[in-house]
Amino acid sequence: MSKGYRGAGVYVFRTRRPGIIGRMPMWLPVAAGLLSWPLLLMLGYPGWPALLVLLILPRHFAYVGESNAVRLRKKAHLEGSLKYDTPPKPWADLDPSWYFIPLPGAPKAILRLVEAIVIQLLWPVYNHQKNLTNPRRIPLSAAKRQRGQRDFTGWSFNFRAAHAILWVAAAGFIWMNRGVF
């Protein structure tokens, strides 16, 4: 994959998470998971709860898209576009990293198919189309509100009804299985 590729493909953005978890160093949850796994096993507990650190990783898949000119789309997402009079995406300030799958000469139908497959595999949080089943999806209105919070205070907070439901369900699961743990 050459650095100067400008053709068709599917691209992926990964960003820092918008809240306090996104400010955590990457080594911290990784170390917590690697240390807690053998500790749980030594204490006679199952090791799978150590995998819960995956929920607090500070980076996540932010956006997946397709284009006939992937580098131009990258620039449009991060800097905005004068041609189409669009501002940068609300997540462009979250230390984005960018990856792409080159598909030279691919027709639009193939690009859209590969994009849909990658969206279903990665569940990016800022995609809307083809991603409505993602419970972690952040709607554009919430993303804009969070960006305003970050611009004003330096950080943002994201808590919606889905988060409350997940926390209550997790607490209920732990309560119901308290003898197992």
C-alpha positions as CSV (number, residue, x, y, z in Angstrom):
1,M,0.0,0.0,0.0
2,S,1.8,3.1,-1.2
3,K,1.6,6.3,0.9
4,G,0.6,8.4,-2.1
5,Y,-2.5,6.3,-3.1
6,R,-5.3,8.6,-4.2
7,G,-7.7,6.2,-5.8
8,A,-10.9,4.4,-4.7
9,G,-11.2,2.5,-1.5
10,V,-12.9,2.2,1.9
11,Y,-11.4,4.2,4.8
12,V,-11.6,3.9,8.6
13,F,-11.0,6.5,11.2
14,R,-10.2,5.6,14.8
15,T,-10.3,8.3,17.4
16,R,-9.9,8.9,21.1
17,R,-13.2,8.4,22.9
18,P,-14.8,11.7,23.7
19,G,-15.1,11.5,27.5
20,I,-12.8,10.8,30.4
21,I,-12.1,7.2,29.2
22,G,-10.5,8.7,26.1
23,R,-8.0,10.6,28.2
24,M,-6.7,7.4,29.8
25,P,-3.4,6.0,28.5
26,M,-3.8,2.9,26.4
27,W,-1.4,0.9,28.5
28,L,-3.7,1.2,31.6
29,P,-6.7,-1.0,30.5
30,V,-4.3,-3.4,28.7
31,A,-2.2,-3.8,31.9
32,A,-5.4,-4.2,34.0
33,G,-6.7,-7.0,31.7
34,L,-3.4,-8.8,31.6
35,L,-2.9,-8.6,35.3
36,S,-6.5,-9.4,36.3
37,W,-6.8,-12.6,34.2
38,P,-4.2,-14.7,36.1
39,L,-5.3,-13.1,39.4
40,L,-8.9,-14.2,38.8
41,L,-7.8,-17.7,37.9
42,M,-5.5,-18.0,40.9
43,L,-8.4,-17.0,43.2
44,G,-10.6,-19.6,41.6
45,Y,-12.8,-17.3,39.6
46,P,-13.4,-17.6,35.8
47,G,-11.0,-15.4,33.8
48,W,-13.5,-14.0,31.3
49,P,-14.4,-10.9,33.4
50,A,-10.9,-9.7,32.6
51,L,-12.1,-9.1,29.1
52,L,-14.4,-6.4,30.4
53,V,-11.4,-4.0,30.1
54,L,-12.3,-4.0,26.3
55,L,-15.2,-1.7,27.3
56,I,-12.8,0.9,28.6
57,L,-10.2,1.1,25.9
58,P,-9.5,4.8,25.2
59,R,-9.8,4.6,21.4
60,H,-12.6,3.4,19.2
61,F,-13.6,3.1,15.6
62,A,-15.2,6.4,14.8
63,Y,-16.2,6.4,11.1
64,V,-16.1,4.2,8.0
65,G,-16.6,5.5,4.5
66,E,-16.0,4.8,0.8
67,S,-14.7,7.1,-1.9
68,N,-13.2,7.2,-5.3
69,A,-10.5,9.5,-3.9
70,V,-9.8,8.4,-0.3
71,R,-7.2,11.0,0.5
72,L,-9.5,13.9,-0.5
73,R,-12.2,12.4,1.7
74,K,-9.8,12.2,4.6
75,K,-9.0,15.9,4.1
76,A,-12.7,16.8,3.8
77,H,-13.5,15.0,7.1
78,L,-10.6,16.5,9.1
79,E,-10.4,20.0,7.6
80,G,-13.8,20.6,6.0
81,S,-14.5,21.4,2.4
82,L,-14.7,24.8,0.7
83,K,-16.1,23.2,-2.4
84,Y,-19.1,21.7,-0.6
85,D,-19.2,24.3,2.2
86,T,-18.9,21.8,5.0
87,P,-17.1,22.1,8.3
88,P,-14.8,19.5,9.7
89,K,-16.5,16.5,11.3
90,P,-17.4,16.9,15.1
91,W,-14.9,14.1,15.9
92,A,-12.0,15.6,14.0
93,D,-10.4,17.0,17.2
94,L,-10.2,13.6,18.9
95,D,-6.7,12.7,17.6
96,P,-7.9,10.7,14.6
97,S,-5.9,8.0,12.9
98,W,-6.8,7.0,9.4
99,Y,-6.6,3.7,7.5
100,F,-7.8,2.6,4.1
101,I,-8.4,-0.5,2.0
102,P,-7.3,0.4,-1.6
103,L,-9.8,-0.9,-4.2
104,P,-8.3,0.5,-7.5
105,G,-10.9,0.7,-10.3
106,A,-13.7,-0.8,-8.1
107,P,-17.2,0.2,-9.2
108,K,-19.4,2.1,-6.8
109,A,-21.4,-1.0,-6.0
110,I,-18.3,-2.8,-4.8
111,L,-17.2,0.2,-2.7
112,R,-20.6,0.4,-1.0
113,L,-20.7,-3.4,-0.4
114,V,-17.2,-3.4,1.2
115,E,-18.1,-0.3,3.2
116,A,-21.3,-2.0,4.5
117,I,-19.3,-5.1,5.5
118,V,-16.6,-3.0,7.3
119,I,-19.3,-1.0,9.1
120,Q,-21.0,-4.2,10.3
121,L,-17.6,-5.7,11.5
122,L,-16.3,-2.6,13.3
123,W,-19.5,-0.8,14.5
124,P,-18.1,2.7,14.2
125,V,-19.8,5.1,16.6
126,Y,-20.3,8.1,14.2
127,N,-21.8,6.3,11.2
128,H,-25.5,6.6,10.7
129,Q,-26.4,4.7,7.6
130,K,-25.9,1.0,7.7
131,N,-25.2,1.3,11.4
132,L,-28.6,1.8,13.2
133,T,-28.2,-1.5,15.1
134,N,-25.1,-0.3,16.9
135,P,-26.1,0.5,20.5
136,R,-22.9,2.6,20.9
137,R,-23.7,4.9,17.9
138,I,-23.5,8.6,18.7
139,P,-26.1,10.6,16.7
140,L,-24.8,13.7,14.8
141,S,-26.7,16.0,17.1
142,A,-25.0,14.5,20.2
143,A,-21.6,14.6,18.4
144,K,-22.1,18.3,17.6
145,R,-23.1,19.0,21.2
146,Q,-20.0,17.1,22.5
147,R,-17.8,19.0,20.2
148,G,-19.2,22.3,21.5
149,Q,-18.5,21.0,25.1
150,R,-14.9,20.1,24.1
151,D,-14.3,23.5,22.5
152,F,-15.7,25.3,25.6
153,T,-14.4,23.2,28.5
154,G,-11.8,20.9,26.9
155,W,-13.7,17.7,27.5
156,S,-17.2,16.3,26.9
157,F,-19.6,13.9,28.6
158,N,-21.7,11.3,26.8
159,F,-24.5,9.6,28.7
160,R,-27.8,8.6,27.1
161,A,-30.7,6.3,28.0
162,A,-28.9,3.3,26.4
163,H,-26.0,3.8,28.8
164,A,-28.3,3.8,31.8
165,I,-30.0,0.6,30.5
166,L,-26.6,-1.1,30.0
167,W,-25.4,-0.2,33.5
168,V,-28.6,-1.4,35.1
169,A,-28.5,-4.6,33.2
170,A,-24.9,-5.2,34.1
171,A,-25.6,-4.5,37.8
172,G,-28.6,-6.9,37.7
173,F,-26.5,-9.6,36.0
174,I,-23.8,-9.2,38.7
175,W,-26.4,-9.2,41.5
176,M,-28.1,-12.3,40.1
177,N,-24.8,-14.2,39.7
178,R,-23.1,-13.0,42.9
179,G,-22.6,-16.5,44.1
180,V,-20.8,-17.4,40.8
181,F,-18.2,-14.7,41.0
